[in-house]
């Protein structure tokens, strides 16, 4: 068909298509985070189910976590208070809080390594935000910390240790620990999915770090080398929770270290998650 001696196709301009613009990687990562946070009912239910399934058929159930921790505190409290020549009434509360917070931190790190690999079938078969699996891991360990926290008032009453209003500072400390656990789990989860040697390396490092971090020994023990302990990031993470409950001042740089670690870790993880998020399903 022609119009004015020219084919109709020649007179028509280029075909216009209204295809939506493809979101960039950063927006996809933010969308993943927003969708994961919105589905809080899902990862909370999955976290609670993880604990129930772990102790299915057990008489005490999750209380076994608290029972085993209580035995460790009793044994270590007696032995190390004698080794360090410390008053048990002051040392046992210090040890209790240090072990509880360390268990939370170390569990978040080790579980973070398997945050994606442990749910590879769900990732490959169900379309869910990747952050759902990470939030599930962090919340599961927060629940375990809550179970073990019942030991704190028991130990404090037995040792005659009181709790003041400064204990409220434990709330922002725990919030920062959870935020750090979130970005650590994403970063280690991606690295572990890509490089399967990462989980055993992390587990081995945590065993060493436990003994060189002031968990069951005080930072004052280092004497003139105290700064080595003060600048230990894991000690800072423990200190922002332990110090207010003990009614003691924070170590000089604890909040600065934890704050820097939180901001820096989130920025680094945001870059890695935006860049490699689309490859997680292939890595697992």
N, C-alpha and C positions, 0 to 999 in steps of 0.2 A: 504494500500500500504506500502511495506517495502523496505528499502534500506540497504544492508549488514546485513539482519536479524533483523533490528530494525524498528519499525514504524516510518514513516516520521515525525509524530507529536512529537516523542520523540527526534529526532535529531534537530528539529527546536528550536531556543532559545525563550525566552519570547517575546510576541508580543510588538513591540515598537509603542507607540502612540505619536504624536506630538501635543498634546493639548497645547494651549497657557496658560501661567501662569495667574492665576487670580490676578488682581491688588489688592494690599492691601488697607485698608480703607483710609490711608493718600493720596494715589495716586488718589483714586476715588473722594475724597473731592477736591483735586487740579484740577482734570479734570472738576468737577462740576463748580468750580470758573472760570476756563479758558473758558469753553463753555458759561457760563453766561456772561462774559465780551465780548466775541466775538459776542454774540447776542444782542449787545447794541441797535440796531435798534428796536428790539422787545420790550424791557422793556421801552425804551423811548416813543414809540408809545402807549404802554399800560398806562403809567403814564399820558400822555396828554389826553388820552381817559377818564381816571378816572375823571379828572377835568372837562372835557366837559360834561360828563354824570351827574356829581354832580349838575351842574347848567344848565342842559338842560331846555329850556323853560323860563329861566330868562332873563330879559332885559339887566342887567349889566353883567351877567355871572360871571366869576371869579373875576371881579372887586368888587363884594360884599365882598370878603376877604379883599381887601384894604380899602374899605369904612368902614367896621366894625372896623378894626384896627385903622383907623384915628379917629373914634369917641372915642375909648378907650384912645388913646393918648391925645386927647383934654381934656377929662374929668379928667383923672388921672394927666395930666400935671398941670392943674389949681389947683386941690385939694391938691396934695402932695407937690407942690412947696410952698404952704402956710403952710402946716403942718410942713415941714422940714425947713422952712424959707430959701429957696434957690432961687437964681436968675433964673427966668423962661428961660432966654436966654441960660443959661448953663444947666439947669435941663431938659428941654423938649427934646433936642437932646440926652442927656444921657438916658432918659426914652424911647425914640423912638427906639434906637438901642438895649437897653436891652430887650424890649418887642418883637421886631422882632426876635432876636436871640433865646430868650426863647421859643417863639411859634414854631420855627423850631425844637429846641431840644426836646421839650415836644411832638410835633406831631410825630417826628421820633420814639420816645420811645413808645408812645401809638399805633401807626400804626405798629411798629415792633412786638408788642404782637400778632397782627392778621395777620402777614405777610403770614403765612401758612394756618391758619384756614379760612381766608376770601376767599381763592382760593382752598378749599379742592376738589371741583369737577374737577378743572383743573389738580390738582396734581394726582388725581385718574384716570383720563381719558387721559391726554396728557403727553407724556414723555418730560419734560422740566427740565433743571437744576434748582435746588432749589434756587440758587443764583439769577436767573432771577426775582423771586417774591420779593426778598429782595431789589435788585437794583431798581426795579419798585417803591417800597415804598419810598426809600430814594430820588430817583429822583423826585417823585411827590411832596414831601415836599420841595425840592430845587426849583421847579418851583413856588410853592406857596410863598416861601421866595422872589423869584425874582419879583413876582407880588407886594408884599408888599414893596419891596425895593424902589419903585417909591416915597414912602413917605419921604425917607431920604433927597434927594435934596430939596424937598418942605419945609420940616421942617427946614433944615439948612438955606435956603434963608430967611424964615420968621423970624428966630431967629438971623440972621446975623452971622452965624457960618460958617467959611471957612473950606476947606479940603486941606491938604498938601500932599506932596509926600509920607509921611509915611503911607498914607491910602493904599498904595499898599501891605502893610503887611497883609491886610485882606484876600488876596488870599491864602497864606499858612494856615491861620487860618481856612478858610472855607473848604479847602481840608482836614485838620485834623478832622474837625467836621463831614464831610461826611464819612470819614473812620471809625470814631467811631460810627456813625449812622449805618454803615454797619454791624459791628460785634455785636453791641447791638441788632439790628433787628434779626440777625440769632440766637443769644443766647436766647433772649426773645421769639422769634417765636417758637423755639423748646420747651422751658419750658412751654409756654402757650398751645401748642398743647398737651403736656403730662399732665399738671396740669391746669385745667380750672379756678382755683382760682387766677392765676397769673395776668391776665389783670385787674380785679378790685383792687387788692392789689397795682399794679403799679400806677393806676389812682389815688387812694387815697393818695399814697405817694407823687406823683407829686404835688397835691394840697397843701400839707404841705411844701414841698421843695420850692415851689414858694415864700412863705412868708419868709422863712429863708435864701434865696439866695439874694445877692445884685443885684436884677433886677431893682426895682424901688426906692431903697434906696442905698446910697453910703456905701462902706465898711468902710470909716472913721467914720461912725456913731457908730461903735462898740467900738471906743476908744481903751482902753488897751486890749480888746478882739478881735482886728482886725485880729489876726492870725486865728481865727475861720472862718472868711470869706475868708481869703487868701487861706486857705487849702480846701475850698469847691470846689470839682471838677467841678460842674456846673458853679460856678462863674468863674473859670479859663477858661472854654470853652466859656463863654460869653466875657470874658476880651480880649481874643486873637483876637476877631472880633471888639469889641466895642472900645477898646483903640486906635488903629491906626486911625479909622475914626474920633474920637474926637481929635486926635492930642495929646494924653496924654501918659505918660509912662505906660508900662505894670505893673501889680502887680508883686511883687517880684518872685513868684513861678509859675506863670500861664503857661509858656511854659514847664517848667519841669513837672508839673502835667499833662498837656494835652499829652505831649510826652510819659510819663510813662503809662498813661491810654490807649493810642493808642497801644503801643507795648504789654503791659500786656493783654489787652482785646483781641487783635488778637491771641495771643498765647493760651489763655484759650479757646476762641471760636473755634480755629482750632482743639484742642483736643476733645471738645464736638461734633463738627460737624463731625469730622472723625469717632468718636465712635458711634454716634446715627443718622447719616444721613439716613441710610437705614430704620429707624423706623418711619420717619416723615409721610410717606404715610399711615401707620397704625394708628398713633396717631390722625391725623386729621379726 
